[in-house]
């Protein structure tokens, strides 16, 4: 009995400490009513006046304690609960700042281009059009927390041979805009349906599709549920190949809950890798995305072995052996071998393989596409 009480006490202290950490996050978010409620809940978990038990019986004391916690939870939720978000941007200033960085990144785009916007059921979808309009289409789906501008390093060998559409994936910080930040495709099949409709709007029957990180999840889903839309698939450290780890989820949550610059710097090193070129080119962008947005995106669910085995098109996969998001490259390679026609390249790189090792990547891509 004594050991059970000790375990119960330890659990209460751990719960109280977690609630205190959450209260710090609400304080930093200027939700002071929630902060007060959370602190009081934490106190009640670890402290209860002894005189209550002495004056009344133990059952009444425990009931009063539990009831007090329940009341505080109700007050927190009903009286100080945050309103549903209407935009992924924390403020309009953050939105403007991110768009300014977007324009700055476009200064490195190695070709003439046009900005376009499509109206869809989920909102406005922006894309960059470039290349040779007389050639076959190539669709580019960018990495998580990046933007359509982030393909600049990989365009040179493609421009003469393809009509290129680089899409800003809606729900992330970029030039696309969700009509409602809480309404977006909720499943891989829903994602695939949405992007298939986008290609229809672009009058693209079938295309070579590039996908990096979360864009790789989108590209794989599109190839699985709408195989007629994808003639070849080129993947760069794709999500949806391996499962998103608890560590990855925790790293992303930390920057949202605790807006400290040293957290953002740590996450940038984790996500962008150690190559200075990635940080020089995209460090300011990535920092502003972390600081000013709360994305609304579909969780990247891996395809099954059966789904991959039915994608009977040529697939080129790049994996980085220092990619902390995809994880162990050899394990990812084993999973990817379910594709019946796949070429796998493992490079000395972090997550942004197309940026960090763009010269080698572009050479392999050119060979794969026969250009």
N, C-alpha and C positions, 0 to 999 in steps of 0.2 A: 504493500500500500504506500509506503514511504517513497519507494523508487518511482511509483506512478506519479505522485505529487511533485517530485523533483522534475520529472520529464515534462509534466504539464506546466510547471513554472518556467522551464527553459523555453518551451514553445511560446508562452506568453511574452517573454522578454524578446525573443526573436521577432515575433509579430509586431511588438511595440517599436522596435528599432526600424523595421521596414516601414511602418506607418510614419515615423519621424522623418525618414528619408523622403517619403511622399509629401509630407507637409512642407519640407524645404522646397520641393519642386513647385507646389502651389503658391508658396510665398514668393518665389522668384517670378512666377507668372502673375503676381499681384492679385491672387484670389485669396484675400486675407480671411474671409469668413470660413472658407474651407480649411485654411491653415489652423485656425483656432479650434475648429471641430476635431481635426485630426490629432492635434497635440493633446486635447482633452481625452480622446479615445485612447491614445498611447499611455497617458497617465493612469487611466482607469484599468488598463490591462495589467499594469505592474504595481499599482497602489490602490488600496481600498481602506478607508478608516476602520481601525479595529473596534472602535466603540460601537459601530453599527451592529457588529456580530455579538458584542457583549450585551447590548441593550435589547436586541431582538434575537431570534434564533438563526442558525446558520443558513437554513433554506431561504428565509426572508432576505438575509444579507446577500446571498448569491443572486437571488431574483432581482433585487434592486440594482445590483451591479450590472447584470446583463441588460436590464431594461434601460439603464442610463446610457449604455453603449449603443443600444438600438435607437434610442431617441436622438443621440448625437449623429448617428449615421443618417437618419431620416432628415434631420435639420440640414446636414451637409448636402444631401442630394436634392432636397426640395427647395431649400432656401438659398443655397449658394452653388448649386450645380451649374456647370458651364453650359452655355447655349450651344446648340448644334452648329458646327462650323459651316459657313456659307462660301468660303474660299480656302484654297490651300495656303494662302499667304497670311502671315501673322499680321502684317500691316501693309498699307499701300506704299509706304516708303521702301519697305523691303522689296516689293514688287518692282518699283521703279529702278531700284538699285540693281536688281538682277537683270532687268532688261538692258540696262546700260552696259553691264558686263557681257551680255549676250552679243550686243552690237560690236563691242571691242573684240570679242573672239572671232567674229566674222571677218575682221580685217585680215586674218590669215587664210581665208577661204581661197583656194588657188585657181579660181575660175570665175567667170561671170555667172550670175545667179539671179533668180527672182524669188521673192517671198509670195506665198499664196496661202489662202485660208479656206477650209471647207466647213460648211455647216452640217453638223451631224446630230443624232438623237441625244448625244451626251454633251454637246457644246461645240466650240470652235476648235478645229484642228489645223495647226499651222504646219507647212512644209516648205522646204527649200528645193527649188527645181534648178538643175544645171545639166551639163553634159550635152550630148548630141541627140536632139529630138527625133532624128531619123533612125536611131538605133534602138535595140531592145531595151525594155525597162529594167531598172535595178532599184530596189527599195531598201533604204537603210533605216534601221531601228536602233536607237542609241542606248547607251548604258544607263543604269539607274542613277538618278541625280545628276545626269549630264544634260545634253540637249542635242538638237539636230546639228548644231554647229560643230560637234565634237568628232565628226568624221573627216575633218580637213586634212589630216595626215595621210589618209588612205585614198584620196581621190585621184591623184595624178595618173596612175595607170588605167583608170576607168573612164575618164572624161571623153575620150575619142570614140569609145566603143559602146557606151550605154547612155540611155536617157535616165538620169538619176533623180530620184525623189527621196529626200532625207526628211523624215517625219519627226515632229516634236510629239513624243508620246504624251497624251493627255493625262492629267492627274499628277504631273510632276512640274517642278519649277521650270518653265520655258514659255514659248509664245503660244502654246495651245491653252485653251481655257475651258474647264468644265462648267456647264450651266449650273450644276448643283454639286458641290464638293462631296456630297454623300451618295451620289448616284453615279456609278460607273460599272463596267462589266464585273460580275461577281464570280466567274469561273473561267478556267482555261478555254472552254468551248465558247463562252460569251465573248472573251477577248478575241478569239479566232474569228467569230462571226463579225465582230465590229471591224476588225482590220480587213476582212474580206470585202465588207461594204465600202471601206475607204478605197481599196484598190478599184472597186467598181466605179466609184466617183472619179477616180483618176483615169478611168478608161483603160485600166491595166488588166488584161485577161490572165496573164501569167508573167512572173518576174523572177530574176535572181534576187534573193532576199539576204541581206546582211543583218545580223543581230548580235549586239554586245550586251553582256550582263542581263538585265531585265528585258532588254530588246531581244536577247537570245531566247528567253522564255516565250515572248510573244511570237517570234519567228517559228519556233518549234511547234507551238500550238496551232499556228496558221497552217503549217505544212501537214499537221496531223488531221485537222478537222476540215481543211479546204485544200487538199493536195493539188487540185487543178491550178491553184494560184501560185505555186512555187515550183520553178524549174530547177533551181539549184539553191543550196543553203550554205551560207558561210557564217560560222558561229565563233564569237570571241569571248572566251570565259563566260559561257551562258549560265544564267540562273535557270532553274527548271531542268538541269541535267542531274545535279545532286540536290539534296534537300538543304534548305536554309538552316544553318545551325543555330542553336540557342545563343552562342556567342555573337553571331551576326545580328540577331534580333536585339540582344542586349546593347550592343554597340550603337545601333541605330536609335534605340529608345533613350539612351543616356543623353544624346545631344538634344533631344526634344524636351526631356524632363529637366535637365540641368544645363542651362545655356551659358556654360563657362567656356572661354576660349581654349583653355588647355584640353577640355574634352573634345572640342571640335578639331584641334590639332592632332590629337591621338587618333580620332576616327579617320581623319584625312590620310594619315600615315598608313593606317590599316587598310583603307579602301583604295587609295591611289597608288600605294606601294612606295618604295624608297627612291625611285628614279627622280632626280631633281627636275628633269624636263617636264614630267607630268605635273609637278607642283607649280612650276613656273607658268605653264600654259593654262592649267585648270584649277590651281589652288584657290584663287580668289573666287572663282565661280562656285566651286564646291563648298567653300566656307559660307558664302551667302545663301546657298541652297539650304545648308544645315541651320543657319541662323534665322532664316526668314520664311521657311515653308514647312508644312505638315502634309506630305503627299497623300493622295488618295489613289492607291493602286491595288491591283489584284495580286493576291499572294501567289508567288511562282510555284506551282505544283508540278513536280517532275512527271514526264510522260512514262507510261508503263513500258516494259520491255516489248510487249505486243504492239503497242502503238508505234514505237520506233521501228520495229521490224517491218511495218507496213509502209514506211516512208521510203519508197523505192526511187529516190533521186540521188544524185551525187551530193555528198555533204563534206564540207571542209571544216574541221574543228581546230581552233587554237586554244591551248591551255597554257597557263603560266605556272611554273613550279614554285612560285612564291605568292600565289593567289589565295588570300585568306578568306575570300568570300566563297568561291567554288570549292576550295579545300584541296586535299591531296590530289595531285594531277594524275597519278597512276590509278587511283581509285576511280576518278572521273573518266579516265580513258576506258577502263573496264566496262563501266556503265554505258559509255557511248558506243561501244562495239556492237550493241544491238542494232544499230543502223546497218542495213545490208551493204551500202556503198559509201564508206566513209574513209576519209584521209585525216589522220590526227597528227598535229604538230605540237610538241611540248617545248616551250621556249623559256629561257631565263627571264622571267618577267613576273610582275605583279598582276593586278586585275585588269588594268588598262593596256592590254597587250597590243592593240592596234596603234596606240600612241607610243608606248615605251619601246616597242620593237618594230616600228612602222616600215623600215627598209626591208627587213626580212619578210615581214607579213605581206607587203605589197608584191614582193617577188613571187612568193608562194601563191598568192591570190591570182596573179597574172597567169601563172602556169596552170592553175586549176581551171581558170575560165578560158584558157586558150587564146589569150590576147597578147 
